[in-house]
Amino acid sequence: MDPQLPDLTGTVALVTGAGGGIGGGVAARFAAAGAAVVVHHRTSAARAAAVVADIVDRGGHAVAAQGDVADPEECAAVVGVAVERFGRLDAVVAAAGVQPVADLAGMSPDEWQRVVDTNLTGSFTTVQAAVPVMSDGGSITLTASVEGSRPARGHAHYSASKAGMIMFARSAALEYGGRGIRVNTVSPGLVDRDGLEDDWPSGVASWRRQAPLARLGTASEVGDACVFLASPMARWITGHDLVVDGGMSAVPAW
Ligand SMILES: NC(=O)c1ccc[n+]([C@@H]2O[C@H](COP(=O)([O-])OP(=O)(O)OC[C@H]3O[C@@H](n4cnc5c(N)ncnc54)[C@H](OP(=O)(O)O)[C@@H]3O)[C@@H](O)[C@H]2O)c1
């Protein structure tokens, strides 16, 4: 347990895409706050197993669950793991997503559709599957992006999907508030991962040069924002987009 985090002991959290970089970090922070965690993955079984093992080694509770978030039946099965294994579901963080790069001029309809199906439709199916089992209310946080409000070249499909997620979360907040379910987005800026600087040296350098806090973020820092949103400290926050970007969104465009 990390005493700096709100105490989520007794709660159950589902993190989708937890075999990935941000999702894995989010799952670890929920476990550090005392929550039992369902570690979702689609193809990264080994990485999800490592996230589970790390949580259990530290004395926490976690289980892996596999599925495609764009498929409603598979989403329902993933949510079912929370109930079967831990008896309830209190918090969901949707970190499953894809972020391919393609110039608009050459973008195929299939490329467009895959991004929208995974990021936007996957958010819809995740929320629809989760809400019926969140019988005591709770918190759903979708991982959007700063690109949901600021476009980037090669990311027309991605930016559009992230903007859609932000508005979808606000719509869901409107409809589910009466059930005690809060729905928010986090919008991370550039988050570090192994190999990023080698893959994209110019982007990383430019980010460091321009961001007020002069560095990339970490998956743990996104996780802490998600833990906050799921905690009683955020009990009057819903329909909100929490930007977690080291201040990049505050940089003037001129
Ligand atoms: N990295 C950043 O700087 C950044 C910044 C802002 C926002 N974000 C957003 O944060 C989220 C996580 O990003 P990340 O960097 O951690 O990416 P990542 O390492 O690629 O992880 C994303 C995970 O999503 C899962 N996924 C993809 N399609 C899926 C599907 N149809 N069904 C179920 N799971 C699926 C993948 O699972 P499997 O590997 O198991 O197949 C993958 O591990 C994404 O939504 C991304 O857009 C990232």
The ligand as a Tripos MOL2 file, in Angstrom:
@<TRIPOS>MOLECULE
LIG
   48    52     1     0     0
SMALL
NO_CHARGES

@<TRIPOS>ATOM
      1 N1          1.3270    6.5190  -24.6850 N.am      1 LIG1
      2 C1          0.9470    7.7960  -24.6980 C.2       1 LIG1
      3 O1          1.7830    8.7260  -24.7330 O.2       1 LIG1
      4 C2         -0.5270    8.1360  -24.6700 C.ar      1 LIG1
      5 C3         -0.8910    9.4840  -24.5700 C.ar      1 LIG1
      6 C4         -2.2430    9.8110  -24.5080 C.ar      1 LIG1
      7 C5         -3.1910    8.8210  -24.5380 C.ar      1 LIG1
      8 N2         -2.8140    7.5060  -24.6410 N.ar      1 LIG1
      9 C6         -3.8710    6.5020  -24.6540 C.3       1 LIG1
     10 O2         -3.6880    5.6510  -23.5340 O.3       1 LIG1
     11 C7         -4.1560    4.3350  -23.8500 C.3       1 LIG1
     12 C8         -3.0480    3.3340  -23.5570 C.3       1 LIG1
     13 O3         -1.9300    3.6820  -24.3570 O.3       1 LIG1
     14 P1         -0.5350    2.9240  -24.2370 P.3       1 LIG1
     15 O4          0.5100    3.8690  -24.6480 O.co2     1 LIG1
     16 O5         -0.4340    2.2300  -22.9500 O.co2     1 LIG1
     17 O6         -0.6940    1.8570  -25.4170 O.3       1 LIG1
     18 P2         -0.3020    0.3200  -25.4750 P.3       1 LIG1
     19 O7          0.9430    0.0620  -24.6860 O.co2     1 LIG1
     20 O8         -0.3230   -0.0660  -26.9090 O.co2     1 LIG1
     21 O9         -1.5010   -0.3950  -24.7050 O.3       1 LIG1
     22 C9         -2.7830   -0.3900  -25.2270 C.3       1 LIG1
     23 C10        -3.4000   -1.7380  -25.0230 C.3       1 LIG1
     24 O10        -4.7010   -1.7210  -25.6050 O.3       1 LIG1
     25 C11        -5.0320   -3.0280  -25.9090 C.3       1 LIG1
     26 N3         -5.9690   -3.1170  -27.0230 N.ar      1 LIG1
     27 C12        -5.8500   -2.6050  -28.2590 C.ar      1 LIG1
     28 N4         -6.9130   -2.9370  -29.0040 N.ar      1 LIG1
     29 C13        -7.7300   -3.6820  -28.2030 C.ar      1 LIG1
     30 C14        -8.9770   -4.3230  -28.3860 C.ar      1 LIG1
     31 N5         -9.6520   -4.2840  -29.5430 N.pl3     1 LIG1
     32 N6         -9.5030   -5.0030  -27.3420 N.ar      1 LIG1
     33 C15        -8.8570   -5.0630  -26.1670 C.ar      1 LIG1
     34 N7         -7.6730   -4.4810  -25.9300 N.ar      1 LIG1
     35 C16        -7.1160   -3.8080  -26.9440 C.ar      1 LIG1
     36 C17        -3.7530   -3.7580  -26.2690 C.3       1 LIG1
     37 O11        -3.8560   -4.9990  -25.6420 O.3       1 LIG1
     38 P3         -3.0120   -6.2960  -26.0590 P.3       1 LIG1
     39 O12        -1.5840   -5.8410  -26.1040 O.co2     1 LIG1
     40 O13        -3.3050   -7.2500  -24.9420 O.co2     1 LIG1
     41 O14        -3.5070   -6.7540  -27.3970 O.co2     1 LIG1
     42 C18        -2.6480   -2.8700  -25.7120 C.3       1 LIG1
     43 O15        -1.8030   -3.5330  -24.8000 O.3       1 LIG1
     44 C19        -4.5900    4.3770  -25.3090 C.3       1 LIG1
     45 O16        -5.9840    4.6010  -25.3720 O.3       1 LIG1
     46 C20        -3.8530    5.5910  -25.8530 C.3       1 LIG1
     47 O17        -4.5410    6.1580  -26.9260 O.3       1 LIG1
     48 C21        -1.5050    7.1510  -24.7090 C.ar      1 LIG1
@<TRIPOS>BOND
     1     1     2 1
     2     2     3 2
     3     2     4 1
     4     4     5 ar
     5     4    48 ar
     6     5     6 ar
     7     6     7 ar
     8     7     8 ar
     9     8     9 1
    10     8    48 ar
    11     9    10 1
    12     9    46 1
    13    10    11 1
    14    11    12 1
    15    11    44 1
    16    12    13 1
    17    13    14 1
    18    14    15 2
    19    14    16 1
    20    14    17 1
    21    17    18 1
    22    18    19 2
    23    18    20 1
    24    18    21 1
    25    21    22 1
    26    22    23 1
    27    23    24 1
    28    23    42 1
    29    24    25 1
    30    25    26 1
    31    25    36 1
    32    26    27 ar
    33    26    35 ar
    34    27    28 ar
    35    28    29 ar
    36    29    30 ar
    37    29    35 ar
    38    30    31 1
    39    30    32 ar
    40    32    33 ar
    41    33    34 ar
    42    34    35 ar
    43    36    37 1
    44    36    42 1
    45    37    38 1
    46    38    39 2
    47    38    40 1
    48    38    41 1
    49    42    43 1
    50    44    45 1
    51    44    46 1
    52    46    47 1
@<TRIPOS>SUBSTRUCTURE
     1 LIG1         1 GROUP 0 **** ****
